[in-house]
């Protein structure tokens, strides 16, 4: 293939899986990421997509890292004082470079769900850094779980992009799909269960999830790398 896209599904607090998968790809065949036409994401997957697009280490944006805050409370993410949206926005304000919107425009594609009618909206142009932050925040807003008043972008309220399209551009044959749950994605676990809201992973389990992401990506490269003229090592 001469042109391809990459798409990251919403993954709750399992974005550490993407850390492993992308570590493998960037180590073995970085052109698969750097040469992508579009880098897409929904919900927490859009944070990974944004980090990759603007050139920030993805460990900075993995939602799992932010789950440390949730562990301080008995009710975890459902405690009244826990605000994932506030944590996400603060992280974006802290980590995104001043020209992030310029780097992202035309390359990053974020899935949103319009509150008024539930329709899916894909956004890939950003007029400012603040607008980029608004779009990413909207895509991560899961009703009730993140609050009751959705954030807005250009005066319109949006919520979690995964509710209407959890895998942007998945219908295109040239899109490489990533997901931390088993299914039909190109890079995903071959079996296992998935709990979107689970945050209480021990260090051993986190390392296993990250390692599984690495190995699943390596399996993909060995099985289908020739489609993209990629030649990962076989040792």
N, CA, C and O of each residue as an XYZ file, in Angstrom:
940
protein
N       0.830     -1.196      0.000
C       0.000      0.000      0.000
C       0.870      1.253      0.000
O       1.888      1.310      0.690
N       0.464      2.250     -0.774
C       1.210      3.498     -0.842
C       0.725      4.504      0.194
O       1.490      5.352      0.652
N      -0.555      4.404      0.562
C      -1.149      5.316      1.539
C      -1.904      4.486      2.567
O      -2.638      3.565      2.209
N      -1.726      4.808      3.832
C      -2.462      4.086      4.870
C      -2.757      5.016      6.049
O      -2.127      6.061      6.214
N      -3.724      4.607      6.855
C      -4.112      5.328      8.064
C      -3.886      4.429      9.273
O      -3.709      3.218      9.142
N      -3.897      5.043     10.451
C      -3.812      4.306     11.710
C      -4.979      4.758     12.576
O      -5.272      5.951     12.646
N      -5.646      3.820     13.235
C      -6.800      4.174     14.055
C      -6.746      3.468     15.406
O      -6.532      2.258     15.478
N      -6.946      4.248     16.487
C      -6.914      3.725     17.853
C      -8.315      3.751     18.459
O      -8.949      4.803     18.529
N      -8.786      2.599     18.891
C     -10.105      2.514     19.514
C     -10.061      3.086     20.923
O      -9.006      3.124     21.556
N     -11.217      3.530     21.408
C     -11.324      3.921     22.806
C     -11.014      2.713     23.666
O     -11.393      1.592     23.326
N     -10.323      2.933     24.783
C      -9.826      1.772     25.529
C      -9.924      1.925     27.037
O      -9.319      1.142     27.769
N     -10.676      2.921     27.527
C     -10.767      3.086     28.968
C      -9.394      3.339     29.569
O      -8.668      4.230     29.129
N      -9.044      2.549     30.578
C      -7.757      2.724     31.246
C      -6.706      1.725     30.765
O      -5.703      1.496     31.441
N      -6.940      1.133     29.597
C      -5.972      0.170     29.078
C      -5.093      0.752     27.982
O      -4.556      0.007     27.162
N      -4.940      2.055     27.954
C      -4.100      2.652     26.920
C      -2.643      2.240     27.064
O      -1.841      2.462     26.157
N      -2.297      1.643     28.192
C      -0.936      1.132     28.352
C      -0.659      0.033     27.317
O       0.496     -0.225     26.977
N      -1.711     -0.605     26.825
C      -1.560     -1.600     25.748
C      -0.963     -0.935     24.514
O      -0.115     -1.513     23.834
N      -1.414      0.286     24.231
C      -0.908      1.017     23.073
C       0.554      1.396     23.257
O       1.308      1.482     22.287
N       0.949      1.622     24.501
C       2.350      1.932     24.778
C       3.233      0.783     24.319
O       4.277      0.999     23.704
N       2.808     -0.445     24.623
C       3.571     -1.607     24.196
C       3.555     -1.790     22.691
O       4.592     -2.045     22.079
N       2.367     -1.657     22.088
C       2.232     -1.855     20.642
C       3.045     -0.835     19.857
O       3.750     -1.190     18.912
N       2.945      0.426     20.246
C       3.669      1.471     19.524
C       5.166      1.401     19.780
O       5.963      1.750     18.910
N       5.553      0.951     20.972
C       6.981      0.778     21.249
C       7.580     -0.217     20.268
O       8.687     -0.020     19.767
N       6.841     -1.282     19.998
C       7.305     -2.288     19.039
C       7.424     -1.693     17.642
O       8.453     -1.844     16.984
N       6.381     -1.024     17.194
C       6.369     -0.495     15.828
C       7.430      0.584     15.636
O       8.123      0.598     14.619
N       7.560      1.485     16.605
C       8.552      2.555     16.484
C       9.974      2.004     16.548
O      10.905      2.598     16.003
N      10.130      0.878     17.209
C      11.446      0.243     17.291
C      11.769     -0.528     16.020
O      12.902     -0.487     15.539
N      10.790     -1.226     15.478
C      11.020     -2.106     14.337
C      10.853     -1.404     12.993
O      11.733     -1.482     12.135
N       9.728     -0.721     12.810
C       9.420     -0.084     11.522
C       8.747      1.273     11.760
O       7.546      1.412     11.528
N       9.495      2.260     12.212
C       8.901      3.560     12.545
C       8.169      4.223     11.386
O       7.290      5.054     11.611
N       8.517      3.869     10.144
C       7.841      4.497      9.005
C       6.362      4.140      8.943
O       5.583      4.836      8.293
N       5.969      3.058      9.617
C       4.557      2.688      9.638
C       3.732      3.753     10.352
O       2.576      3.989     10.003
N       4.333      4.397     11.355
C       3.662      5.483     12.079
C       3.919      6.819     11.400
O       2.985      7.568     11.112
N       5.184      7.111     11.147
C       5.543      8.419     10.596
C       5.039      8.619      9.175
O       4.852      9.755      8.739
N       4.819      7.534      8.453
C       4.358      7.646      7.077
C       2.857      7.572      6.910
O       2.357      7.633      5.787
N       2.120      7.440      8.017
C       0.659      7.328      7.939
C       0.040      8.623      7.430
O       0.475      9.717      7.790
N      -0.975      8.484      6.592
C      -1.679      9.656      6.071
C      -2.538     10.299      7.146
O      -2.505     11.516      7.330
N      -3.314      9.473      7.864
C      -4.160      9.943      8.958
C      -3.883      9.095     10.188
O      -3.676      7.885     10.089
N      -3.882      9.744     11.352
C      -3.768      9.036     12.619
C      -5.032      9.364     13.400
O      -5.251     10.509     13.796
N      -5.861      8.351     13.617
C      -7.210      8.574     14.144
C      -7.373      8.002     15.548
O      -6.606      7.144     15.982
N      -8.395      8.501     16.249
C      -8.677      7.972     17.567
C     -10.036      8.390     18.075
O     -10.576      9.422     17.676
N     -10.581      7.578     18.958
C     -11.850      7.873     19.616
C     -11.664      7.723     21.115
O     -10.928      6.847     21.568
N     -12.329      8.576     21.887
C     -12.266      8.489     23.335
C     -10.805      8.548     23.792
O     -10.044      9.378     23.296
N     -10.402      7.687     24.726
C      -9.017      7.721     25.197
C      -8.025      7.395     24.091
O      -6.850      7.750     24.189
N      -8.484      6.725     23.039
C      -7.607      6.437     21.910
C      -7.174      7.680     21.168
O      -6.121      7.687     20.530
N      -7.986      8.751     21.244
C      -7.619      9.986     20.546
C      -6.440     10.671     21.223
O      -5.705     11.418     20.577
N      -6.249     10.424     22.522
C      -5.107     11.011     23.224
C      -3.809     10.371     22.742
O      -2.793     11.045     22.576
N      -3.860      9.064     22.520
C      -2.699      8.358     21.976
C      -2.421      8.846     20.558
O      -1.273      9.100     20.192
N      -3.485      8.973     19.764
C      -3.337      9.457     18.387
C      -2.738     10.857     18.366
O      -1.880     11.157     17.535
N      -3.190     11.715     19.280
C      -2.679     13.085     19.346
C      -1.206     13.099     19.729
O      -0.416     13.840     19.145
N      -0.840     12.285     20.704
C       0.554     12.230     21.136
C       1.463     11.793     19.995
O       2.526     12.375     19.781
N       1.040     10.764     19.265
C       1.827     10.271     18.133
C       1.935     11.339     17.051
O       3.003     11.538     16.473
N       0.829     12.024     16.781
C       0.796     13.018     15.708
C       1.698     14.210     15.981
O       2.412     14.669     15.090
N       1.667     14.714     17.210
C       2.443     15.925     17.509
C       3.848     15.613     18.004
O       4.642     16.526     18.230
N       4.163     14.323     18.177
C       5.518     13.949     18.544
C       5.827     13.968     20.019
O       6.944     14.298     20.420
N       4.842     13.615     20.838
C       5.031     13.545     22.285
C       5.087     12.077     22.697
O       4.302     11.278     22.186
N       5.990     11.692     23.606
C       6.012     10.297     24.072
C       4.629      9.886     24.565
O       4.035     10.585     25.386
N       4.108      8.759     24.076
C       2.726      8.403     24.400
C       2.526      8.107     25.876
O       1.398      8.172     26.364
N       3.586      7.784     26.595
C       3.436      7.530     28.032
C       2.925      8.782     28.749
O       2.353      8.689     29.835
N       3.134      9.955     28.137
C       2.665     11.197     28.739
C       1.142     11.301     28.717
O       0.545     11.983     29.550
N       0.521     10.615     27.754
C      -0.919     10.763     27.569
C      -1.719      9.512     27.878
O      -2.942      9.527     27.737
N      -1.073      8.424     28.295
C      -1.855      7.233     28.577
C      -2.761      7.506     29.759
O      -2.301      7.915     30.825
N      -4.045      7.279     29.566
C      -5.020      7.549     30.624
C      -4.738      6.702     31.841
O      -5.088      7.078     32.960
N      -4.104      5.553     31.631
C      -3.809      4.679     32.758
C      -2.939      5.387     33.780
O      -3.096      5.183     34.984
N      -2.014      6.225     33.302
C      -1.164      6.953     34.219
C      -1.967      7.875     35.109
O      -1.598      8.112     36.259
N      -3.074      8.404     34.577
C      -3.922      9.302     35.345
C      -4.798      8.548     36.331
O      -5.384      9.161     37.224
N      -4.901      7.239     36.190
C      -5.754      6.465     37.087
C      -5.195      6.419     38.501
O      -5.889      6.009     39.432
N      -3.932      6.842     38.670
C      -3.366      6.891     40.010
C      -4.206      7.787     40.911
O      -4.339      7.527     42.107
N      -4.771      8.843     40.331
C      -5.619      9.732     41.106
C      -6.850      8.994     41.618
O      -7.283      9.209     42.750
N      -7.404      8.135     40.795
C      -8.631      7.423     41.151
C      -8.401      6.463     42.310
O      -9.309      6.211     43.102
N      -7.211      5.937     42.408
C      -6.938      4.934     43.432
C      -6.920      5.518     44.836
O      -6.951      4.777     45.818
N      -6.869      6.827     44.935
C      -6.847      7.468     46.242
C      -8.222      7.441     46.906
O      -8.341      7.697     48.104
N      -9.261      7.130     46.125
C     -10.624      7.162     46.637
C     -11.232      5.768     46.661
O     -10.957      4.936     45.795
N     -12.062      5.530     47.665
C     -12.705      4.227     47.808
C     -13.545      3.869     46.595
O     -13.546      2.718     46.160
N     -14.264      4.847     46.040
C     -15.133      4.604     44.894
C     -14.399      4.737     43.562
O     -15.011      4.609     42.502
N     -13.104      4.990     43.611
C     -12.324      5.100     42.381
C     -12.823      6.206     41.478
O     -13.047      7.330     41.926
N     -13.001      5.887     40.191
C     -13.400      6.891     39.209
C     -14.810      7.410     39.442
O     -15.201      8.428     38.871
N     -15.578      6.714     40.281
C     -16.954      7.148     40.529
C     -17.069      8.032     41.769
O     -18.170      8.432     42.145
N     -15.943      8.337     42.402
C     -15.971      9.235     43.556
C     -16.301     10.652     43.089
O     -15.782     11.093     42.063
N     -17.159     11.378     43.825
C     -17.587     12.722     43.405
C     -16.448     13.705     43.167
O     -16.587     14.622     42.358
N     -15.325     13.531     43.859
C     -14.228     14.487     43.714
C     -13.270     14.130     42.575
O     -12.349     14.890     42.273
N     -13.487     12.991     41.955
C     -12.614     12.588     40.852
C     -13.163     13.116     39.534
O     -14.320     12.866     39.195
N     -12.341     13.843     38.795
C     -12.771     14.387     37.504
C     -11.750     14.016     36.435
O     -10.712     14.665     36.298
N     -12.056     12.970     35.684
C     -11.151     12.540     34.623
C     -10.993     13.625     33.571
O      -9.903     13.829     33.037
N     -12.088     14.324     33.274
C     -12.040     15.362     32.250
C     -11.086     16.484     32.654
O     -10.344     17.007     31.823
N     -11.113     16.846     33.936
C     -10.202     17.887     34.431
C      -8.750     17.413     34.312
O      -7.866     18.181     33.933
N      -8.521     16.153     34.636
C      -7.172     15.597     34.551
C      -6.679     15.578     33.109
O      -5.529     15.919     32.833
N      -7.564     15.175     32.185
C      -7.200     15.132     30.767
C      -6.861     16.523     30.257
O      -5.840     16.718     29.597
N      -7.722     17.491     30.565
C      -7.484     18.856     30.085
C      -6.188     19.429     30.664
O      -5.414     20.068     29.950
N      -5.958     19.200     31.945
C      -4.733     19.693     32.580
C      -3.502     19.078     31.914
O      -2.507     19.765     31.684
N      -3.576     17.788     31.609
C      -2.461     17.106     30.957
C      -2.210     17.674     29.565
O      -1.062     17.866     29.165
N      -3.285     17.942     28.831
C      -3.146     18.506     27.485
C      -2.535     19.903     27.543
O      -1.658     20.236     26.745
N      -2.993     20.710     28.476
C      -2.453     22.065     28.624
C      -0.968     22.025     28.972
O      -0.188     22.876     28.545
N      -0.604     21.029     29.748
C       0.781     20.911     30.199
C       1.708     20.349     29.121
O       2.854     20.782     29.004
N       1.222     19.389     28.335
C       2.095     18.644     27.433
C       2.085     19.102     25.979
O       3.105     19.001     25.296
N       0.949     19.606     25.493
C       0.886     19.963     24.074
C       1.751     21.181     23.764
O       1.655     22.188     24.466
N       2.586     21.118     22.743
C       3.401     22.281     22.356
C       2.523     23.382     21.776
O       1.374     23.140     21.405
N       3.065     24.579     21.699
C       2.297     25.735     21.228
C       1.780     25.552     19.807
O       0.722     26.078     19.461
N       2.516     24.812     18.981
C       2.104     24.625     17.589
C       1.429     23.274     17.356
O       1.401     22.775     16.231
N       0.891     22.691     18.416
C       0.286     21.359     18.307
C      -0.823     21.315     17.267
O      -0.957     20.334     16.536
N      -1.620     22.382     17.202
C      -2.735     22.403     16.240
C      -2.233     22.423     14.796
O      -2.891     21.896     13.899
N      -1.074     23.029     14.576
C      -0.498     23.056     13.229
C       0.014     21.672     12.838
O      -0.155     21.242     11.697
N       0.630     20.986     13.776
C       1.126     19.636     13.513
C      -0.033     18.654     13.309
O       0.066     17.710     12.526
N      -1.130     18.898     14.028
C      -2.258     17.959     14.003
C      -3.192     18.158     12.815
O      -3.782     17.194     12.326
N      -3.333     19.389     12.348
C      -4.286     19.680     11.272
C      -3.970     18.890     10.005
O      -2.840     18.890      9.517
N      -4.991     18.219      9.487
C      -4.846     17.439      8.273
C      -4.324     16.034      8.487
O      -4.381     15.208      7.576
N      -3.810     15.745      9.690
C      -3.250     14.415      9.970
C      -4.006     13.702     11.083
O      -4.357     12.530     10.944
N      -4.257     14.394     12.177
C      -5.010     13.812     13.290
C      -6.502     13.835     12.967
O      -7.024     14.845     12.496
N      -7.177     12.735     13.218
C      -8.623     12.640     12.975
C      -9.285     12.141     14.256
O      -9.006     11.030     14.708
N     -10.160     12.959     14.841
C     -10.775     12.650     16.136
C     -12.271     12.393     15.976
O     -12.976     13.160     15.321
N     -12.738     11.321     16.573
C     -14.156     10.955     16.524
C     -14.915     11.616     17.670
O     -14.516     11.513     18.830
N     -16.011     12.297     17.336
C     -16.886     12.929     18.326
C     -18.316     12.443     18.123
O     -18.695     12.043     17.022
N     -19.102     12.480     19.188
C     -20.526     12.176     19.096
C     -21.312     13.428     19.448
O     -21.222     13.919     20.573
N     -22.077     13.946     18.504
C     -22.848     15.170     18.731
C     -23.987     14.882     19.705
O     -24.770     13.955     19.501
N     -24.072     15.686     20.764
C     -25.064     15.463     21.809
C     -26.490     15.576     21.285
O     -27.353     14.790     21.674
N     -26.746     16.531     20.420
C     -28.110     16.825     19.969
C     -28.781     15.655     19.270
O     -29.968     15.409     19.484
N     -28.043     14.927     18.437
C     -28.666     13.858     17.652
C     -27.905     12.533     17.665
O     -28.318     11.574     17.012
N     -26.791     12.475     18.411
C     -26.038     11.231     18.503
C     -25.243     10.882     17.266
O     -24.700      9.781     17.174
N     -25.161     11.795     16.310
C     -24.442     11.528     15.064
C     -22.931     11.650     15.263
O     -22.451     12.415     16.099
N     -22.204     10.874     14.470
C     -20.751     10.913     14.543
C     -20.197     12.060     13.715
O     -20.680     12.345     12.619
N     -19.173     12.715     14.256
C     -18.481     13.807     13.570
C     -16.984     13.540     13.658
O     -16.459     13.288     14.742
N     -16.300     13.593     12.524
C     -14.850     13.428     12.498
C     -14.200     14.785     12.274
O     -14.531     15.487     11.318
N     -13.283     15.151     13.149
C     -12.623     16.458     13.080
C     -11.137     16.265     12.801
O     -10.468     15.492     13.487
N     -10.626     16.961     11.801
C      -9.202     16.836     11.470
C      -8.534     18.176     11.172
O      -7.375     18.215     10.760
N      -9.257     19.267     11.378
C      -8.681     20.602     11.209
C      -8.869     21.387     12.499
O      -9.952     21.382     13.084
N      -7.815     22.058     12.939
C      -7.837     22.756     14.217
C      -7.260     24.158     14.043
O      -6.126     24.316     13.591
N      -8.042     25.170     14.402
C      -7.621     26.556     14.194
C      -6.664     27.064     15.260
O      -5.959     28.050     15.041
N      -6.630     26.401     16.413
C      -5.763     26.847     17.502
C      -5.464     25.679     18.432
O      -6.106     24.631     18.359
N      -4.500     25.869     19.289
C      -4.161     24.847     20.283
C      -5.344     24.602     21.203
O      -5.645     23.457     21.542
N      -6.019     25.675     21.610
C      -7.178     25.544     22.484
C      -8.286     24.748     21.809
O      -8.957     23.945     22.458
N      -8.482     24.964     20.509
C      -9.515     24.220     19.795
C      -9.170     22.732     19.748
O     -10.053     21.886     19.886
N      -7.909     22.415     19.557
C      -7.470     21.022     19.573
C      -7.768     20.397     20.933
O      -8.260     19.271     21.008
N      -7.473     21.121     21.996
C      -7.743     20.628     23.350
C      -9.235     20.405     23.553
O      -9.635     19.414     24.163
N     -10.061     21.315     23.050
C     -11.512     21.164     23.169
C     -11.995     19.894     22.475
O     -12.813     19.153     23.021
N     -11.492     19.648     21.281
C     -11.904     18.464     20.520
C     -11.507     17.185     21.257
O     -12.316     16.266     21.383
N     -10.281     17.123     21.737
C      -9.808     15.936     22.446
C     -10.599     15.717     23.731
O     -10.928     14.584     24.082
N     -10.901     16.806     24.425
C     -11.678     16.706     25.659
C     -13.089     16.212     25.380
O     -13.617     15.381     26.119
N     -13.696     16.718     24.322
C     -15.045     16.274     23.952
C     -15.071     14.777     23.669
O     -15.990     14.076     24.094
N     -14.074     14.292     22.959
C     -14.049     12.881     22.576
C     -13.891     11.962     23.776
O     -14.224     10.780     23.697
N     -13.383     12.494     24.894
C     -13.159     11.684     26.094
C     -14.299     11.775     27.101
O     -14.252     11.132     28.150
N     -15.325     12.573     26.790
C     -16.414     12.772     27.752
C     -17.434     11.639     27.665
O     -18.222     11.558     26.722
N     -17.397     10.764     28.679
C     -18.378      9.681     28.757
C     -19.472     10.110     29.728
O     -19.184     10.346     30.902
N     -20.730     10.219     29.267
C     -21.829     10.728     30.100
C     -21.936     10.019     31.450
O     -21.741      8.807     31.548
N     -22.249     10.791     32.478
C     -22.398     10.341     33.861
C     -21.036     10.016     34.459
O     -20.661     10.559     35.499
N     -20.304      9.136     33.804
C     -18.975      8.739     34.264
C     -18.054      9.948     34.374
O     -17.258     10.041     35.309
N     -18.162     10.886     33.414
C     -17.330     12.095     33.427
C     -18.121     13.325     33.869
O     -17.569     14.424     33.926
N     -19.393     13.156     34.177
C     -20.221     14.292     34.563
C     -21.518     14.312     33.774
O     -21.850     13.359     33.069
N     -22.247     15.414     33.905
C     -23.553     15.512     33.253
C     -23.624     16.618     32.206
O     -24.574     16.669     31.425
N     -22.636     17.497     32.182
C     -22.625     18.584     31.202
C     -21.460     18.396     30.241
O     -20.311     18.633     30.612
N     -21.737     17.976     29.019
C     -20.668     17.724     28.048
C     -19.931     19.005     27.677
O     -20.535     20.077     27.662
N     -18.644     18.914     27.378
C     -17.889     20.079     26.906
C     -18.329     20.434     25.488
O     -19.065     19.680     24.852
N     -17.881     21.572     25.006
C     -18.299     22.016     23.674
C     -17.102     22.333     22.783
O     -15.994     22.590     23.254
N     -17.367     22.304     21.491
C     -16.385     22.646     20.464
C     -17.119     23.470     19.418
O     -18.097     23.012     18.827
N     -16.640     24.692     19.191
C     -17.289     25.638     18.283
C     -18.764     25.834     18.609
O     -19.614     25.928     17.723
N     -19.042     25.893     19.922
C     -20.394     26.188     20.382
C     -21.360     25.024     20.385
O     -22.531     25.199     20.719
N     -20.897     23.841     20.021
C     -21.761     22.661     19.974
C     -21.263     21.642     20.998
O     -20.060     21.405     21.112
N     -22.195     21.043     21.741
C     -21.823     20.055     22.756
C     -21.605     18.681     22.123
O     -22.394     18.217     21.300
N     -20.508     18.052     22.537
C     -20.178     16.714     22.044
C     -19.828     15.814     23.220
O     -19.485     16.281     24.306
N     -19.924     14.519     22.977
C     -19.525     13.548     23.994
C     -18.661     12.456     23.363
O     -18.305     12.524     22.187
N     -18.338     11.466     24.164
C     -17.402     10.403     23.795
C     -17.579      9.916     22.358
O     -18.655      9.459     21.973
N     -16.508     10.020     21.576
C     -16.563      9.596     20.185
C     -16.814      8.113     20.014
O     -17.310      7.678     18.974
N     -16.469      7.323     21.043
C     -16.662      5.875     20.951
C     -18.134      5.491     20.920
O     -18.475      4.389     20.489
N     -19.006      6.379     21.367
C     -20.434      6.073     21.397
C     -21.034      5.984     19.996
O     -22.058      5.328     19.803
N     -20.413      6.631     19.027
C     -20.942      6.606     17.654
C     -19.967      6.005     16.647
O     -20.383      5.505     15.603
N     -18.674      6.051     16.954
C     -17.660      5.475     16.058
C     -16.380      5.266     16.851
O     -15.574      6.183     17.008
N     -16.206      4.058     17.344
C     -15.062      3.773     18.201
C     -13.780      3.494     17.424
O     -12.711      3.353     18.018
N     -13.883      3.413     16.089
C     -12.700      3.139     15.273
C     -12.771      3.956     13.983
O     -13.174      3.433     12.945
N     -12.383      5.234     14.038
C     -12.463      6.100     12.849
C     -11.732      5.517     11.641
O     -10.607      5.029     11.752
N     -12.389      5.577     10.495
C     -11.849      5.119      9.209
C     -11.611      3.617      9.152
O     -10.891      3.138      8.276
N     -12.215      2.857     10.088
C     -12.007      1.406     10.088
C     -12.527      0.752      8.813
O     -12.058     -0.315      8.417
N     -13.509      1.406      8.167
C     -14.117      0.818      6.975
C     -13.201      0.878      5.758
O     -13.458      0.218      4.751
N     -12.136      1.665      5.849
C     -11.198      1.758      4.735
C     -10.165      0.632      4.828
O      -9.564      0.413      5.880
N      -9.973     -0.066      3.733
C      -9.090     -1.233      3.726
C      -7.645     -0.884      4.070
O      -6.882     -1.748      4.502
N      -7.272      0.367      3.880
C      -5.888      0.757      4.138
C      -5.693      1.334      5.535
O      -4.681      1.987      5.792
N      -6.641      1.107      6.440
C      -6.513      1.587      7.816
C      -6.047      0.460      8.723
O      -6.666     -0.604      8.771
N      -4.952      0.695      9.446
C      -4.442     -0.261     10.424
C      -5.109      0.054     11.754
O      -4.961      1.160     12.274
N      -5.841     -0.904     12.309
C      -6.622     -0.656     13.518
C      -5.963     -1.266     14.753
O      -5.423     -2.371     14.714
N      -6.026     -0.507     15.852
C      -5.477     -0.927     17.143
C      -6.613     -0.981     18.167
O      -7.471     -0.098     18.187
N      -6.621     -2.003     19.008
C      -7.593     -2.092     20.099
C      -7.013     -2.970     21.202
O      -6.353     -3.965     20.903
N      -7.245     -2.627     22.479
C      -6.709     -3.425     23.584
C      -7.632     -4.567     23.987
O      -7.394     -5.236     24.993
N      -8.688     -4.792     23.204
C      -9.614     -5.892     23.470
C      -9.680     -6.783     22.231
O      -9.485     -6.314     21.110
N      -9.955     -8.057     22.438
C      -9.949     -9.006     21.327
C     -11.082     -8.715     20.357
O     -12.137     -8.214     20.746
N     -10.853     -9.032     19.098
C     -11.845     -8.761     18.068
C     -11.220     -8.855     16.696
O     -10.354     -9.697     16.455
N     -11.659     -7.987     15.793
C     -11.197     -8.044     14.413
C     -10.182     -6.958     14.067
O      -9.849     -6.782     12.895
N      -9.690     -6.233     15.057
C      -8.693     -5.196     14.785
C      -7.390     -5.838     14.326
O      -7.115     -6.996     14.643
N      -6.598     -5.088     13.586
C      -5.329     -5.615     13.081
C      -4.370     -5.946     14.211
O      -3.716     -6.989     14.205
N      -4.293     -5.041     15.182
C      -3.424     -5.258     16.338
C      -4.299     -5.252     17.579
O      -4.801     -4.205     17.988
N      -4.479     -6.418     18.175
C      -5.332     -6.561     19.356
C      -5.033     -7.906     20.007
O      -4.432     -8.777     19.378
N      -5.448     -8.086     21.270
C      -5.272     -9.393     21.911
C      -6.069    -10.455     21.160
O      -7.144    -10.170     20.633
N      -5.557    -11.646     21.113
C      -6.265    -12.716     20.400
C      -7.375    -13.321     21.231
O      -8.265    -13.986     20.701
N      -7.325    -13.095     22.517
C      -8.395    -13.570     23.390
C      -8.322    -12.803     24.693
O      -7.341    -12.110     24.962
N      -9.367    -12.928     25.505
C      -9.363    -12.264     26.799
C     -10.567    -11.372     26.981
O     -11.302    -11.098     26.033
N     -10.765    -10.920     28.207
C     -11.892    -10.057     28.538
C     -11.410     -8.631     28.669
O     -10.208     -8.371     28.728
N     -12.351     -7.710     28.714
C     -12.002     -6.289     28.761
C     -13.016     -5.544     29.616
O     -14.220     -5.651     29.383
N     -12.545     -4.795     30.595
C     -13.407     -3.979     31.445
C     -13.037     -2.524     31.231
O     -11.968     -2.080     31.650
N     -13.933     -1.771     30.568
C     -13.652     -0.385     30.194
C     -13.314      0.480     31.403
O     -12.500      1.397     31.300
N     -13.940      0.192     32.563
C     -13.794      1.075     33.714
C     -12.786      0.583     34.749
O     -12.561      1.250     35.759
N     -12.181     -0.569     34.508
C     -11.241     -1.110     35.478
C      -9.978     -0.252     35.544
O      -9.363      0.043     34.519
N      -9.598      0.145     36.764
C      -8.384      0.947     36.925
C      -7.403      0.304     37.900
O      -6.251      0.731     37.975
N      -7.827     -0.701     38.640
C      -6.995     -1.248     39.704
C      -6.097     -2.370     39.190
O      -6.229     -3.528     39.584
N      -5.191     -1.995     38.307
C      -4.223     -2.958     37.791
C      -2.952     -2.878     38.632
O      -2.437     -1.790     38.891
N      -2.444     -4.049     39.061
C      -1.172     -4.060     39.749
C      -0.042     -3.889     38.752
O      -0.256     -3.958     37.542
N       1.163     -3.666     39.265
C       2.305     -3.442     38.383
C       2.585     -4.641     37.485
O       2.972     -4.477     36.328
N       2.389     -5.847     38.015
C       2.635     -7.049     37.220
C       1.651     -7.115     36.061
O       2.037     -7.423     34.933
N       0.384     -6.828     36.332
C      -0.638     -6.865     35.279
C      -0.379     -5.778     34.249
O      -0.541     -6.014     33.052
N       0.021     -4.595     34.690
C       0.316     -3.506     33.753
C       1.459     -3.887     32.823
O       1.403     -3.633     31.620
N       2.486     -4.492     33.383
C       3.612     -4.925     32.552
C       3.169     -5.985     31.549
O       3.635     -6.011     30.410
N       2.267     -6.857     31.985
C       1.774     -7.902     31.091
C       0.964     -7.302     29.943
O       1.114     -7.714     28.792
N       0.102     -6.326     30.255
C      -0.705     -5.680     29.220
C       0.208     -4.985     28.209
O      -0.001     -5.084     26.999
N       1.214     -4.284     28.715
C       2.160     -3.582     27.850
C       2.934     -4.582     26.985
O       3.118     -4.365     25.788
N       3.378     -5.662     27.595
C       4.113     -6.695     26.856
C       3.231     -7.334     25.793
O       3.681     -7.592     24.677
N       1.974     -7.586     26.143
C       1.053     -8.175     25.168
C       0.865     -7.251     23.967
O       0.788     -7.709     22.827
N       0.794     -5.946     24.232
C       0.679     -4.988     23.138
C       1.880     -5.065     22.214
O       1.739     -5.025     20.991
N       3.061     -5.177     22.804
C       4.292     -5.292     22.016
C       4.262     -6.551     21.151
O       4.557     -6.502     19.956
N       3.906     -7.674     21.762
C       3.928     -8.945     21.038
C       2.838     -9.019     19.966
O       3.051     -9.594     18.898
N       1.676     -8.440     20.252
C       0.605     -8.435     19.248
C       1.003     -7.596     18.036
O       0.694     -7.947     16.898
N       1.691     -6.484     18.293
C       2.160     -5.644     17.187
C       3.229     -6.376     16.377
O       3.243     -6.307     15.148
N       4.113     -7.069     17.068
C       5.161     -7.826     16.379
C       4.547     -8.931     15.520
O       5.005     -9.194     14.408
N       3.518     -9.566     16.044
C       2.817    -10.604     15.275
C       2.217    -10.012     14.001
O       2.294    -10.617     12.931
N       1.621     -8.831     14.122
C       1.040     -8.166     12.952
C       2.111     -7.863     11.908
O       1.902     -8.092     10.717
N       3.247     -7.353     12.349
C       4.316     -7.000     11.419
C       4.835     -8.229     10.681
O       5.141     -8.167      9.490
N       4.930     -9.334     11.390
C       5.439    -10.555     10.765
C       4.425    -11.163      9.801
O       4.791    -11.755      8.785
N       3.145    -11.008     10.137
C       2.101    -11.624      9.319
C       1.691    -10.768      8.128
O       1.383    -11.298      7.060
N       1.683     -9.441      8.303
C       1.110     -8.586      7.268
C       1.990     -7.415      6.863
O       1.567     -6.549      6.097
N       3.204     -7.389      7.371
C       4.094     -6.286      7.057
C       4.380     -6.113      5.581
O       4.665     -5.005      5.126
N       4.305     -7.214      4.823
C       4.607     -7.128      3.394
C       3.601     -6.262      2.646
O       3.916     -5.727      1.583
N       2.387     -6.117      3.194
C       1.385     -5.267      2.543
C       1.838     -3.817      2.505
O       1.440     -3.046      1.631
N       2.686     -3.459      3.478
C       3.150     -2.079      3.576
C       4.630     -1.975      3.225
O       5.280     -0.967      3.499
N       5.152     -3.043      2.609
C       6.565     -3.089      2.220
C       7.462     -2.935      3.445
O       8.495     -2.267      3.401
N       7.040     -3.573      4.544
C       7.802     -3.505      5.778
C       8.534     -4.824      5.979
O       8.036     -5.888      5.611
N       9.707     -4.742      6.560
C      10.496     -5.952      6.743
C      11.052     -5.993      8.166
O      12.242     -5.754      8.371
N      10.198     -6.294      9.153
C      10.670     -6.383     10.529
C      11.554     -7.608     10.725
O      11.406     -8.590      9.996
N      12.455     -7.576     11.677
C      13.320     -8.726     11.918
C      12.502     -9.924     12.377
O      11.451     -9.751     12.995
N      12.962    -11.129     12.087
C      12.223    -12.339     12.436
C      12.857    -13.078     13.606
O      12.475    -14.211     13.899
N      13.797    -12.469     14.263
C      14.405    -13.152     15.396
C      13.733    -12.737     16.685
O      14.109    -13.210     17.757
